Amino acid sequence: MILIPTELTAPGFGETKIKISFVEDYRETHFYQIDSHIHSEGEIYVNISGDISFFCNGKIYPMTRGDVFIARPGDYHHCVYHSNAPHRHFWILFDYESNRYIWDSFFKTPFENVKKPTNENKEKLIELCNELHRNRMTAGERFYSFFSLLSIIKESDATNHNDVPVSKDFMKVLDYINEHISEKITVSDISEKCFVSISTLERNFMKYAGMKPAEYIRHKKLMAASEMLKNGESVAMASEKSGYGDCSYFIEIFKSAFGMTPLQYKKSFLKHIEY
C-alpha cells in the first residue's frame, strides 16, 4: 500500500482537520478486503482506477474512474477487489463532530453512498484532489479547493445500488435475509428456502460481497442492531431483535466488529440521552 497523507486545517471552523491521502493498493495487501469497518470520522473516496466495488450497509456499488464513495460516521463498509488490478484512489478523512452543521447538510437524506459526477466534473474532481494533496497552496486556497470539491460531489447524481448487475437469485437471497434478520438464520436455511446450493451461495457472496454467507448474515444482524442502538433501543432489546438470544455473545461479537461495546456505540450517537 502507498499512503501519502496531507493535512488541511480548516480556518474559522473550530478544530476541523481534513486529511487527504493518495493510495495505491492491491487485493493481496488490502487490509479491509476481509474486514468491514466503521469510523467516527467521515470518509470520501475518489476513485482513479481499479477493478473494485464498495460494499456498504448491505448494498453493492461498482466503481469506475471519477466515481465517489462517501462513508458517513457509523457506515459499515469495505472495498471488494474483483482482481489484482492496482486500485488507485484519493482518501479524504474529516472530523465530523466539530462541525456537524456543515456535514449534516452534506449528508442530508435521501442519501446514497456513491455519487457519479459528469465526465467533465470527474476530471475536475481528480485535479482538485491532486492540488490538495500536493500542498502547494495557501491555507485559504486549499480550504476553497476543498469546498469546491464538496460542491461537485453534492451536485452529482447519486448511484442507486439496485442498478448493480447482480443475479436475480442472489437478490432473492438478500431479500430473504432482510426479511428474517430477527430470526436465527443459517446457510442451510437459505439454501433450502431459496432453492440454491450452498456452493452457489458461497460463490455468489464472494463475487458480489467479498465475504462468505455466514459473514454477511452476521454483518446484517450487527447493522440492524447498530441502527436500533442509534435510535435509543436498549442493548438487550437490540440483541433480541437482531436474532441473538445470548446477550453476552452479542456484546462480544459487536465489540469485535465495531471496536466498542454496544453501550459505548449507543452513547457515541446519543450523547443527549441519560443512561
C-alpha positions in Angstrom: 0.0 0.0 0.0 1.1 3.5 -0.8 -0.4 6.0 1.7 0.7 9.6 1.5 -1.3 11.9 3.8 -1.6 15.6 3.6 -3.4 17.5 6.4 -5.6 20.6 5.9 -6.7 22.6 8.9 -9.9 24.5 8.1 -9.5 28.1 9.3 -12.5 29.5 11.2 -14.2 26.2 11.7 -13.3 25.1 15.1 -10.8 22.3 15.3 -11.8 20.7 12.0 -8.9 18.8 10.4 -9.1 17.2 6.9 -6.6 14.6 5.8 -6.2 13.7 2.1 -4.1 10.7 1.1 -3.2 9.1 -2.3 -3.4 5.3 -2.0 -2.3 2.6 -4.4 -3.4 -0.8 -3.2 -3.8 -4.4 -4.3 -6.1 -7.3 -3.4 -3.3 -9.2 -1.6 -2.3 -6.2 0.5 -5.7 -4.6 1.2 -6.5 -5.0 4.9 -10.2 -4.2 4.6 -10.8 -6.7 1.8 -11.7 -9.1 4.6 -12.9 -6.9 7.5 -15.8 -4.4 7.2 -15.1 -1.4 9.4 -16.6 1.9 10.6 -15.2 5.3 11.6 -16.3 8.1 13.8 -15.0 10.4 11.0 -16.5 10.9 7.6 -14.7 9.4 4.6 -14.6 10.3 0.9 -13.0 8.1 -1.7 -12.4 9.5 -5.2 -11.6 6.5 -7.4 -9.0 6.7 -10.1 -8.5 3.1 -11.2 -9.2 -0.5 -10.2 -11.5 -3.4 -10.6 -13.4 -2.9 -7.3 -16.8 -2.3 -5.7 -17.8 -0.9 -2.4 -20.0 -2.9 -0.1 -21.8 -0.6 2.4 -24.7 -1.3 4.7 -25.7 -4.3 2.7 -25.6 -2.6 -0.7 -23.1 -3.1 -3.5 -21.7 -0.3 -5.6 -19.3 -0.9 -8.6 -16.8 1.9 -9.0 -15.3 3.5 -12.2 -12.8 6.4 -12.7 -14.0 9.5 -11.0 -16.8 7.9 -9.0 -17.1 9.0 -5.4 -17.8 6.8 -2.4 -18.9 8.5 0.8 -19.0 6.8 4.2 -20.8 8.7 6.9 -19.8 8.2 10.5 -21.0 4.8 11.5 -21.4 3.4 8.0 -20.2 -0.2 7.9 -18.3 -0.7 4.7 -15.4 -2.4 2.9 -13.8 -2.5 -0.5 -14.3 -5.6 -2.6 -11.4 -6.5 -5.1 -12.5 -8.4 -8.2 -9.0 -8.8 -9.5 -5.5 -7.8 -8.6 -5.5 -4.7 -10.8 -4.0 -1.8 -8.9 -6.6 0.3 -7.1 -5.6 3.9 -7.1 -7.7 6.5 -5.3 -7.7 9.6 -3.1 -8.9 9.0 0.5 -10.2 12.1 2.4 -10.9 11.7 6.1 -12.5 14.5 8.0 -13.7 15.3 11.6 -17.5 15.2 11.8 -18.5 16.2 15.3 -16.7 19.6 15.5 -18.8 21.0 12.6 -21.9 18.8 12.3 -23.9 21.7 10.8 -21.7 21.6 7.7 -21.7 17.8 7.3 -25.4 17.2 8.2 -26.2 19.3 5.2 -23.8 17.3 3.0 -25.3 14.0 4.3 -28.9 15.1 4.2 -31.5 12.4 3.2 -32.3 10.8 0.9 -28.7 9.7 0.8 -26.7 7.2 -1.4 -23.1 6.3 -0.6 -21.9 6.7 -4.2 -22.0 9.7 -6.5 -21.2 9.8 -10.2 -20.2 13.3 -11.5 -20.3 14.1 -15.2 -17.2 13.1 -17.1 -16.0 16.7 -17.1 -16.5 17.0 -13.4 -14.8 13.7 -12.7 -11.6 15.1 -14.1 -12.0 18.4 -12.2 -12.6 16.4 -9.1 -9.4 14.3 -9.6 -7.4 17.5 -10.3 -8.7 19.2 -7.1 -7.6 16.1 -5.2 -4.2 16.4 -6.8 -3.9 20.1 -5.9 -5.0 19.5 -2.3 -2.6 16.6 -1.9 0.4 18.4 -3.4 0.0 21.0 -0.7 1.4 23.9 -2.8 -1.4 26.4 -2.0 -2.0 28.7 0.9 -4.3 27.5 3.7 -7.1 29.7 2.3 -6.7 28.4 -1.2 -6.7 24.8 -0.1 -9.8 25.4 2.0 -11.6 26.9 -1.0 -10.5 24.0 -3.2 -11.8 21.5 -0.6 -15.3 23.1 -0.6 -15.2 23.3 -4.4 -14.6 19.5 -4.3 -17.6 19.1 -1.9 -19.8 21.2 -4.2 -19.0 19.0 -7.2 -19.8 15.9 -5.2 -23.0 17.3 -3.7 -24.3 18.3 -7.2 -23.5 14.9 -8.7 -26.1 12.2 -9.5 -26.5 9.5 -6.8 -25.9 5.9 -7.8 -28.8 3.6 -6.9 -27.4 0.3 -5.7 -30.4 -1.5 -7.4 -28.7 -0.8 -10.8 -25.8 -3.1 -9.9 -25.8 -6.0 -12.3 -26.2 -8.9 -9.8 -28.1 -12.1 -10.4 -31.8 -12.3 -9.6 -31.1 -15.4 -7.5 -28.6 -13.5 -5.4 -31.1 -10.6 -4.9 -33.7 -13.1 -3.8 -31.2 -14.4 -1.2 -30.5 -10.9 0.1 -34.3 -10.2 0.4 -34.8 -13.4 2.4 -32.0 -12.4 4.8 -33.5 -8.9 5.2 -37.0 -10.4 5.9 -35.7 -12.8 8.5 -33.0 -10.8 10.1 -34.6 -11.0 13.6 -34.5 -14.8 13.4 -31.7 -17.4 13.7 -30.6 -17.8 10.0 -28.2 -20.5 8.8 -26.7 -21.0 5.4 -28.6 -24.3 5.2 -31.9 -22.4 5.8 -31.1 -20.0 2.9 -30.1 -22.9 0.6 -33.4 -24.7 1.3 -35.8 -21.7 1.3 -34.2 -20.1 -1.8 -33.6 -23.3 -3.8 -29.9 -22.7 -4.3 -27.0 -24.9 -3.4 -24.6 -23.9 -0.7 -21.7 -23.9 -3.1 -23.5 -21.4 -5.4 -24.4 -19.3 -2.3 -20.7 -19.1 -1.3 -19.6 -18.4 -4.8 -22.1 -15.5 -5.3 -21.4 -14.0 -1.9 -17.6 -13.9 -2.6 -18.2 -12.5 -6.1 -20.6 -9.7 -5.1 -20.0 -9.0 -1.4 -16.4 -10.2 -0.9 -17.4 -12.4 2.1 -18.9 -15.8 3.0 -22.7 -16.1 3.5 -22.3 -16.6 7.3 -20.2 -13.4 7.5 -22.8 -11.5 5.6 -25.6 -12.7 7.9 -23.5 -11.6 10.9 -22.9 -8.3 9.2 -26.6 -7.6 8.5 -27.6 -8.6 12.1 -25.0 -6.3 13.5 -26.1 -3.5 11.2 -29.7 -4.0 12.3 -28.6 -3.9 15.9 -26.5 -0.8 15.4 -29.5 1.1 13.9 -31.6 0.1 16.9 -28.9 1.4 19.3 -28.6 4.7 17.4 -32.4 5.1 17.8 -32.2 4.6 21.6 -33.0 0.9 21.9 -31.6 -0.9 24.9 -28.7 -3.3 24.4 -30.8 -6.3 25.5 -33.6 -5.5 23.1 -31.2 -4.8 20.2 -29.7 -8.2 20.8 -33.0 -9.9 20.9 -34.5 -8.1 17.8 -31.4 -8.9 15.7 -31.7 -12.6 16.4 -29.2 -13.1 19.2 -30.7 -14.9 22.2 -27.4 -14.7 24.2 -26.8 -11.1 25.0 -23.3 -11.7 26.3 -22.3 -13.3 22.9 -24.0 -10.4 21.1 -21.8 -7.9 23.1 -18.7 -9.9 22.3 -19.2 -10.0 18.5 -20.4 -6.4 18.4 -17.2 -5.2 20.1 -15.1 -7.4 17.8 -16.8 -5.8 14.7 -17.2 -2.2 15.8 -14.2 -1.8 18.2 -16.6 -0.8 21.1 -19.3 -2.3 23.2 -23.0 -1.8 22.1 -23.5 0.6 25.0 -20.4 2.6 24.1 -21.7 2.7 20.5 -25.1 3.9 21.6 -23.6 6.6 23.8 -21.4 7.9 20.9 -24.6 8.6 18.8 -27.0 9.6 21.6 -25.0 11.8 23.9 -28.1 13.7 24.9 -29.7 10.6 26.5 -29.1 9.8 30.2 -28.1 6.3 30.9 
